[in-house]
Amino acid sequence: MEMPNDFKKQLNEMKLQDKKENEEEAKEERLNKQAFETHVKREARLYPDKVEMCRKIFLWKDEFLQTEEGKGLFKRGESIWVTSGRWGHEFPEDNTFGCWSRIYIDKRGIEYKSGYRSMGFMQCYQFTTPEEMAKKLGHLYLKSICEKIDKKVIFEDIIKFNSN
């Protein structure tokens, strides 16, 4: 059967478009892999700093739970929701619309919960040591929590998230 030239031309254009798209996907995949490897190396290099930030967060938690205000809030439930943000457990600390996380404190330690839009909790970690927390959460995420503690913004978050 003889195929029309226009048909052959359009098929050839489709093949070229497919090839171009495949090459772009492969390039993007290589770039993502490189970015991930860079991220992993950076997080490993920053691990000592992350541990120090987590120690600061744990110290703040312990001191807060000893205050009258902390004790009073703790009587209202099993834990206190202290702050929220984007994901801190994924590479990179995901800023995708709809990604959210929460940090809770309780007598056992610190709890991290994350989700996507209205799907509920998807990833949950219970940390009992700063080292555990430093292994699971990213540097930028931990840094943002420490900044909230330093600027005392965390207390505004506590009120916002725990008022009825």
Buried (B, 14 or more C-beta within 10 A) or exposed (E): EEEEEEEEEEEEEEEEEEEEEEEEEEEEEEEEEEEEEEBEEEBEEBBEEBBBBBBBBBEBBEEBBEEEEBEEBBEEEEBBBBBBBBBBBBBBBBEEEEBBBBBBBBEEBBBBBBBBEEEEEBBEBBBEBBEBBBBBBBBBBBBBBBEBBEEEEBBEBBEEBEEE
